[in-house]
Amino acid sequence: MSLVETVLVFVVIPGAIYGLVALLTLRERASKTPRYRPGQDWDYPPVWWTANPAGTQQPAPVQEGSAQHARTAWGGARGSW
């Protein structure tokens, strides 16, 4: 392989690929999209997301004077799993 072929394969082709990616990411259209800045009005409805939709329901209230206590979780800092 000659020196010219080596430079072409290991310098020019990777440089062209990096240049193409740089031009695609720095094009003017991408920089003109409207962006939210702190302090601006938020004109969109709130979106609440949860990984467990069933877990968002409130537990039934425990009646006063009931000897039965609802325990929803085990463990904690004590490590009594």
Contact map, one row per residue, 1 for C-alpha under 8 A:
111011000000000000000000000000000000000000000000000000000000000000000000000000000
111111000000000000000000000000000000000000000000000000000000000000000000000000000
111111100000000000000000000000000000000000000000000000000000000000000000000000000
011111110000000000000000000000000000000000000000000000000000000000000000000000000
111111111000000000000000000000000000000000000000000000000000000000000000000000000
111111111110000000000000000000000000000000000000000000000000000000000000000000000
001111111111000000000000000000000000000000000000000000000000000000000000000000000
000111111111100000000000000000000000000000000000000000000000000000000000000000000
000011111111110000000000000000000000000000000000000000000000000000000000000000000
000001111111110000000000000000000000000000000000000000000000000000000000000000000
000001111111111000000000000000000000000000000000000000000000000000000000000000000
000000111111111100000000000000000000000000000000000000000000000000000000000000000
000000011111111110000000000000000000000000000000000000000000000000000000000000000
000000001111111111000000000000000000000000000000000000000000000000000000000000000
000000000011111111100000000000000000000000000000000000000000000000000000000000000
000000000001111111110000000000000000000000000000000000000000000000000000000000000
000000000000111111111000000000000000000000000000000000000000000000000000000000000
000000000000011111111100000000000000000000000000000000000000000000000000000000000
000000000000001111111110000000000000000000000000000000000000000000000000000000000
000000000000000111111111000000000000000000000000000000000000000000000000000000000
000000000000000011111111100000000000000000000000000000000000000000000000000000000
000000000000000001111111110000000000000000000000000000000000000000000000000000000
000000000000000000111111111000000000000000000000000000000000000000000000000000000
000000000000000000011111111000000000000000000000000000000000000000000000000000000
000000000000000000001111111001000000000000000000000000000000000000000000000000000
000000000000000000000111111101100000000000000000000000000000000000000000000000000
000000000000000000000011111111100000000000000000000000000000000000000000000000000
000000000000000000000000011111110000000000000000000000000000000000000000000000000
000000000000000000000000001111111000000000000000000000000000000000000000000000000
000000000000000000000000111111111000000000000000000000000000000000000000000000000
000000000000000000000000011111111000000000000000000000000000000000000000000000000
000000000000000000000000000111111100000000000000000000000000000000000000000000000
000000000000000000000000000011111110000000000000000000000000000000000000000000000
000000000000000000000000000000011111000000000000000000000000000000000000000000000
000000000000000000000000000000001111100000000000000000000000000000000000000000000
000000000000000000000000000000000111110100000000000000000000000000000000000000000
000000000000000000000000000000000011111100000000000000000000000000000000000000000
000000000000000000000000000000000001111100000000000000000000000000000000000000000
000000000000000000000000000000000000111110000000000000000000000000000000000000000
000000000000000000000000000000000001111111000000000000000000000000000000000000000
000000000000000000000000000000000000001111100000000000000000000000000000000000000
000000000000000000000000000000000000000111110000000000000000000000000000000000000
000000000000000000000000000000000000000011111000000000000000000000000000000000000
000000000000000000000000000000000000000001111100000000000000000000000000000000000
000000000000000000000000000000000000000000111110000000000000000000000000000000000
000000000000000000000000000000000000000000011111000000000000000000000000000000000
000000000000000000000000000000000000000000001111100000000000000000000000000000000
000000000000000000000000000000000000000000000111110000000000000000000000000000000
000000000000000000000000000000000000000000000011111000000000000000000000000000000
000000000000000000000000000000000000000000000001111110010000000000000000000000000
000000000000000000000000000000000000000000000000111110000000000000000000000000000
000000000000000000000000000000000000000000000000011111110000000000000000000000000
000000000000000000000000000000000000000000000000011111111000000000000000000000000
000000000000000000000000000000000000000000000000000111111000000000000000000000000
000000000000000000000000000000000000000000000000000111111100000000000000000000000
000000000000000000000000000000000000000000000000010111111100000000000000000000000
000000000000000000000000000000000000000000000000000011111110000000000000000000000
000000000000000000000000000000000000000000000000000000111111000000000000000000000
000000000000000000000000000000000000000000000000000000001111100000000000000000000
000000000000000000000000000000000000000000000000000000000111110000000000000000000
000000000000000000000000000000000000000000000000000000000011111000000000000000000
000000000000000000000000000000000000000000000000000000000001111101001100000000000
000000000000000000000000000000000000000000000000000000000000111111000000000000000
000000000000000000000000000000000000000000000000000000000000011111000000000000000
000000000000000000000000000000000000000000000000000000000000001111100000000000000
000000000000000000000000000000000000000000000000000000000000011111111000000000000
000000000000000000000000000000000000000000000000000000000000000011111000000000000
000000000000000000000000000000000000000000000000000000000000000001111100000000000
000000000000000000000000000000000000000000000000000000000000010001111110000000000
000000000000000000000000000000000000000000000000000000000000010000011111000000000
000000000000000000000000000000000000000000000000000000000000000000001111110000000
000000000000000000000000000000000000000000000000000000000000000000000111110000000
000000000000000000000000000000000000000000000000000000000000000000000011111000000
000000000000000000000000000000000000000000000000000000000000000000000011111100011
000000000000000000000000000000000000000000000000000000000000000000000000111111111
000000000000000000000000000000000000000000000000000000000000000000000000011111111
000000000000000000000000000000000000000000000000000000000000000000000000001111100
000000000000000000000000000000000000000000000000000000000000000000000000001111110
000000000000000000000000000000000000000000000000000000000000000000000000001111111
000000000000000000000000000000000000000000000000000000000000000000000000011101111
000000000000000000000000000000000000000000000000000000000000000000000000011100111
